[in-house]
Amino acid sequence: MAGRLDGKIALITGGARGQGEAAVRAFVAEGARVVIADILDEDGEKLAADIGDAAVYQHLDVGSEADWEVAITRTQAAFGPPTVLVNNAGVLHFSELGKTELADYERVIRVNQIGQFLGMRSVVEPMTAAGGGSIVNVSSVEGLAGMPYLVAYTASKFAIRGMTKVAALELAAKNIRVNSVHPGAVDTRMIPEAVGTEVDMSFVAKKVPLGRVGRPEEIARLVLFLASDESSYCTGGEFAADGGATATYSLKV
């Protein structure tokens, strides 16, 4: 039976672990060949070796123009021009607005926002030459509404939402679709690493209509759909996978 991504060549940033790793494994299982792009070299190399010939690892600092040039060259040399880009890499920083250091704000913007801009820009030419493709930009529910202590992160995720729509309009004529994915709370290492300690996510689960946090594999399935031809009429869209979190509103009293 043919895979849903047979013939697709994907570059997935932040692909060494968490949501990125889940996407890498899902893509390969459905027939894609994947470049795992990350700064976590040991994890990325291990994942590529575990998967086999359908994946290679490439070091990529998404905020570096030079690294993007190398990553695209490596992708074409390993498999051919990319037909799918998953802009998944991201960082999180908690801080009150009045206490947020400029350096921390700029670091988040560089990875989350500039990294996705550079990724989209880098694939336009090779993806067009390949006849088109799909770009999936991972935003967040914080790209749909604000959250206290996340001024930099929320700014970056709203920017991704807007850039996605501009790119969708510009690239439609080139047969390149661009959509954003907005995960809610997901069980990865992102929050513990951002706060520097283990976090009991049960308090978050209680606030979500489905009563639990998400799993990386659940986000990966949505990303896979948008990468596949099954979503051929979807571009410029916002796809939430949040357990119902954005279906309501908060009335602070």
Buried (B, 14 or more C-beta within 10 A) or exposed (E): EEBBBEEBBBBBBBBBBBBBBBBBBBBBBBBBBBBBBBBBEEBBBBBBEEBEEBBBBBBBBBBBEEBBEBBBEBBBEBBEBBBBBBBBBBBBBBBEEEEBEEEBBEBBBBBBBBBBBBBBEBBBEBBBEBEBBBBBBBBBBBBBBEBEBBBBBBBBBBBBBEBBBEBBEEBBEBBBBBBBBBBBBBBBEBBEEBEEEEBEBEEBBEEBEEEBBBBBBBBBBBBBBBBBEEBEEBBBBBBBBBBEBBEEEEEEE
